[in-house]
Amino acid sequence: MQNVIIRLQQLVSTMPERLQLFSAEEMTHRPAPGKWSKREIIGHLCDSALHNWQRFTYIQRRQEGPFIIATYPQDELVRLNNYQQLPTGQIVNLWASLNTQIVGVLKNMPAEKISHPIVLPNGEKEKFLYLVQDYLDHLEHHLRQVFPDENIAPPALPHHWHIPTEAAMEALSKHPGGKPFITLLEKGKMYVEIYQPNKVDLQKPHDQDEIYVVINGSGTFYNNGERRTFQPGDLLFVPAGIEHRFEDFSEDFKTWIIFY
């Protein structure tokens, strides 16, 4: 369930701006007789969101027995709502609002309802979680029609997305040259290091913003003319190009560094 929620949040935060970049001609062009335009596809996704929002809500009221999933007249609703003639912004805002509400409903879904039985229109029996995943799959299917030349698949996890501190320190100990840091994760312009200076912090200003998350140790952090004491678990932010360093730190000091 959590993966679906995260993906829906990603789409709600990114799709509206991208959809507004299409011209009115691009949004209303129908590729063939009987085929929806991009504007009508987004309208259909509004209808889908409305019906599934109701399903996701009503199923929580079901005490016993399976929840029956009914179909809805997709083509007729697209025609009756006259999406082809509505402003793109109006349809996109409706879609974003409906999916924002769906995210809220799913976040507050009682755990026991996730496995509640449902009956699909074809008579097959499934669990409620199937319906949630199917909603996301349907949404992404139609977005691929709107963006046929782009990849709108969910962002892939890096191979090493879970890095225990012990594994990071072992990698650092084997790092050639005895450097006090090692890069453990890279994603685009973001990369993560573990850092354990020896007695003196010799680092210079960097060309990216950075965040430190202290793992162990304590001491003083100098940041653009200010000094603050730190302890395990503290977060420290440094803008790009700013002079900074760790001072008077304990022997067990080590920290994560996130550059972005």
C-alpha positions as CSV (number, residue, x, y, z in Angstrom):
1,M,0.0,0.0,0.0
2,Q,2.8,2.4,0.9
3,N,4.4,2.1,-2.5
4,V,1.1,3.0,-4.2
5,I,0.7,6.1,-1.9
6,I,4.2,7.3,-2.6
7,R,3.7,6.8,-6.4
8,L,0.4,8.7,-6.4
9,Q,2.0,11.6,-4.5
10,Q,4.8,11.7,-7.1
11,L,2.4,11.9,-10.0
12,V,0.2,14.5,-8.3
13,S,3.3,16.7,-7.7
14,T,4.8,16.3,-11.2
15,M,2.0,15.7,-13.8
16,P,0.0,19.0,-13.5
17,E,2.9,21.1,-14.6
18,R,3.9,18.8,-17.4
19,L,0.4,18.6,-18.7
20,Q,0.1,22.4,-18.9
21,L,3.0,22.5,-21.3
22,F,0.9,21.0,-24.1
23,S,-0.8,23.4,-26.5
24,A,-4.6,23.4,-26.8
25,E,-4.1,21.8,-30.3
26,E,-2.0,19.0,-28.8
27,M,-4.5,18.4,-26.0
28,T,-7.6,18.3,-28.2
29,H,-6.1,16.3,-31.1
30,R,-7.8,12.9,-31.5
31,P,-5.4,10.4,-33.1
32,A,-8.2,8.4,-34.8
33,P,-12.0,8.3,-35.0
34,G,-13.3,7.0,-31.7
35,K,-10.1,7.6,-29.9
36,W,-9.8,10.0,-27.0
37,S,-7.7,13.2,-27.1
38,K,-5.1,13.9,-24.4
39,R,-7.7,16.2,-22.8
40,E,-10.3,13.5,-22.8
41,I,-7.9,10.9,-21.4
42,I,-7.2,13.2,-18.4
43,G,-11.0,13.7,-18.1
44,H,-11.4,9.9,-18.1
45,L,-8.8,9.7,-15.3
46,C,-10.9,12.2,-13.3
47,D,-13.9,9.9,-13.7
48,S,-11.7,6.9,-12.7
49,A,-10.5,8.8,-9.6
50,L,-14.0,9.8,-8.6
51,H,-15.3,6.2,-8.8
52,N,-12.3,4.7,-7.1
53,W,-12.4,7.4,-4.4
54,Q,-15.9,6.3,-3.6
55,R,-14.9,2.6,-3.7
56,F,-12.0,3.2,-1.4
57,T,-14.2,5.1,1.0
58,Y,-17.3,2.9,0.9
59,I,-15.3,-0.3,1.4
60,Q,-14.4,0.9,4.9
61,R,-18.1,0.9,5.8
62,R,-18.5,-2.7,4.8
63,Q,-18.7,-4.9,7.9
64,E,-19.3,-8.4,6.4
65,G,-19.2,-10.0,3.0
66,P,-17.2,-9.0,-0.1
67,F,-17.4,-5.5,-1.6
68,I,-18.9,-5.7,-5.1
69,I,-17.1,-3.6,-7.8
70,A,-19.5,-2.2,-10.3
71,T,-18.5,-0.9,-13.8
72,Y,-19.2,2.6,-15.0
73,P,-19.9,3.9,-18.6
74,Q,-16.5,5.3,-19.4
75,D,-17.1,6.7,-22.9
76,E,-20.5,8.1,-22.0
77,L,-19.1,9.9,-19.0
78,V,-16.3,11.5,-21.1
79,R,-18.9,12.7,-23.6
80,L,-21.4,13.9,-20.9
81,N,-18.7,15.8,-19.1
82,N,-17.7,17.5,-22.3
83,Y,-14.0,17.3,-21.4
84,Q,-12.9,18.0,-25.0
85,Q,-14.3,21.6,-24.6
86,L,-13.2,22.3,-21.1
87,P,-10.0,24.3,-20.3
88,T,-7.0,22.0,-19.7
89,G,-6.2,23.6,-16.4
90,Q,-9.7,23.0,-15.0
91,I,-9.5,19.2,-15.8
92,V,-5.9,18.9,-14.5
93,N,-6.8,20.7,-11.3
94,L,-9.7,18.4,-10.8
95,W,-7.6,15.3,-11.4
96,A,-4.9,16.5,-8.9
97,S,-7.5,17.3,-6.3
98,L,-9.2,13.9,-6.6
99,N,-6.0,12.0,-6.3
100,T,-4.8,14.1,-3.4
101,Q,-8.0,13.1,-1.6
102,I,-7.4,9.4,-2.6
103,V,-4.0,9.6,-1.0
104,G,-5.5,10.9,2.2
105,V,-8.1,8.1,2.2
106,L,-5.5,5.4,1.6
107,K,-3.2,6.8,4.3
108,N,-6.0,6.5,6.9
109,M,-7.2,3.1,5.7
110,P,-7.5,0.7,8.7
111,A,-5.0,-2.2,8.3
112,E,-7.7,-4.8,8.5
113,K,-9.5,-3.3,5.4
114,I,-6.4,-3.8,3.1
115,S,-7.2,-7.5,2.8
116,H,-11.1,-7.1,2.7
117,P,-12.5,-9.3,0.0
118,I,-13.9,-7.8,-3.2
119,V,-15.6,-9.2,-6.3
120,L,-14.6,-7.8,-9.6
121,P,-17.1,-7.1,-12.4
122,N,-16.0,-10.3,-14.2
123,G,-16.9,-12.3,-11.0
124,E,-13.3,-12.9,-9.9
125,K,-12.5,-12.6,-6.2
126,E,-9.6,-10.5,-4.9
127,K,-8.5,-8.5,-1.9
128,F,-8.9,-4.7,-1.6
129,L,-5.2,-4.2,-2.1
130,Y,-5.6,-5.6,-5.7
131,L,-8.1,-2.8,-6.4
132,V,-5.7,-0.1,-5.2
133,Q,-2.8,-1.4,-7.3
134,D,-5.1,-1.8,-10.3
135,Y,-6.1,1.8,-10.0
136,L,-2.5,2.9,-10.1
137,D,-1.7,0.6,-13.0
138,H,-4.7,2.0,-14.9
139,L,-3.6,5.6,-14.2
140,E,-0.1,5.0,-15.5
141,H,-1.3,3.1,-18.6
142,H,-3.2,6.2,-19.7
143,L,-0.4,8.6,-18.8
144,R,1.8,6.6,-21.1
145,Q,-0.7,7.4,-23.8
146,V,-0.5,11.1,-23.1
147,F,3.3,10.9,-23.0
148,P,4.1,8.2,-25.6
149,D,7.7,9.3,-26.1
150,E,8.6,9.6,-22.4
151,N,9.2,7.2,-19.6
152,I,6.7,7.8,-16.8
153,A,7.5,4.6,-14.9
154,P,8.2,4.9,-11.2
155,P,11.7,6.0,-10.4
156,A,13.9,2.9,-9.9
157,L,15.6,2.3,-6.6
158,P,19.4,2.4,-6.7
159,H,20.9,-1.0,-6.3
160,H,22.4,-0.1,-2.9
161,W,19.4,1.7,-1.4
162,H,19.9,0.3,2.1
163,I,23.3,0.9,3.6
164,P,23.8,-0.1,7.3
165,T,26.3,2.0,9.1
166,E,28.5,-1.1,9.9
167,A,28.7,-1.9,6.2
168,A,29.6,1.7,5.4
169,M,32.4,1.7,7.9
170,E,33.8,-1.6,6.6
171,A,33.9,-0.2,3.1
172,L,35.6,2.9,4.5
173,S,38.3,0.8,6.2
174,K,39.1,-1.0,2.9
175,H,39.1,2.3,0.9
176,P,42.5,2.6,-0.9
177,G,44.7,5.5,0.1
178,G,43.3,5.7,3.6
179,K,41.0,8.6,2.8
180,P,38.6,9.6,5.6
181,F,35.5,9.4,3.3
182,I,33.9,7.1,0.7
183,T,31.0,7.5,-1.7
184,L,28.4,4.8,-1.1
185,L,25.3,6.0,-3.1
186,E,24.8,8.1,-6.3
187,K,21.6,9.1,-7.9
188,G,21.8,11.9,-10.5
189,K,23.5,14.8,-8.9
190,M,23.0,13.5,-5.4
191,Y,25.6,11.4,-3.7
192,V,26.1,10.1,-0.2
193,E,29.4,9.6,1.7
194,I,30.4,8.4,5.1
195,Y,33.1,10.5,6.7
196,Q,35.4,9.9,9.6
197,P,38.2,12.5,9.8
198,N,41.3,11.7,11.8
199,K,42.0,14.4,14.5
200,V,41.7,17.3,12.0
201,D,38.9,18.1,9.5
202,L,40.8,19.3,6.3
203,Q,37.8,19.7,4.0
204,K,37.3,22.8,1.9
205,P,34.0,24.4,0.6
206,H,32.1,22.3,-1.9
207,D,30.3,23.2,-5.1
208,Q,27.0,21.5,-4.0
209,D,24.7,22.0,-1.0
210,E,25.3,19.4,1.6
211,I,23.6,17.8,4.7
212,Y,25.5,16.1,7.5
213,V,23.7,13.6,9.7
214,V,26.0,12.8,12.7
215,I,26.2,9.0,13.4
216,N,28.6,9.0,16.5
217,G,30.6,11.5,18.5
218,S,30.4,15.1,19.5
219,G,32.3,18.3,19.0
220,T,31.9,21.7,17.5
221,F,30.8,22.6,13.9
222,Y,32.1,25.8,12.2
223,N,29.7,27.0,9.5
224,N,30.1,30.3,7.7
225,G,31.4,32.2,10.8
226,E,29.2,30.5,13.4
227,R,30.0,27.6,15.7
228,R,27.6,25.1,17.2
229,T,28.1,22.0,19.3
230,F,26.8,18.8,17.9
231,Q,25.9,15.3,19.1
232,P,24.7,11.9,17.6
233,G,21.6,12.3,15.5
234,D,22.1,16.0,14.8
235,L,21.5,17.3,11.2
236,L,23.8,20.1,9.9
237,F,23.2,22.0,6.6
238,V,25.9,23.8,4.6
239,P,25.1,25.8,1.4
240,A,27.4,25.4,-1.6
241,G,30.6,27.4,-1.4
242,I,30.5,28.1,2.3
243,E,33.6,27.5,4.6
244,H,32.9,24.9,7.2
245,R,34.6,22.2,9.3
246,F,34.3,20.0,12.3
247,E,36.4,21.1,15.3
248,D,37.4,19.5,18.7
249,F,35.5,16.3,17.8
250,S,35.7,13.1,19.8
251,E,37.7,10.1,18.5
252,D,34.5,8.1,17.7
253,F,33.1,10.9,15.4
254,K,31.6,9.8,12.1
255,T,28.9,11.3,9.9
256,W,26.8,10.8,6.8
257,I,27.2,13.5,4.1
258,I,24.5,14.0,1.5
259,F,25.5,16.2,-1.5
260,Y,22.8,17.4,-3.9
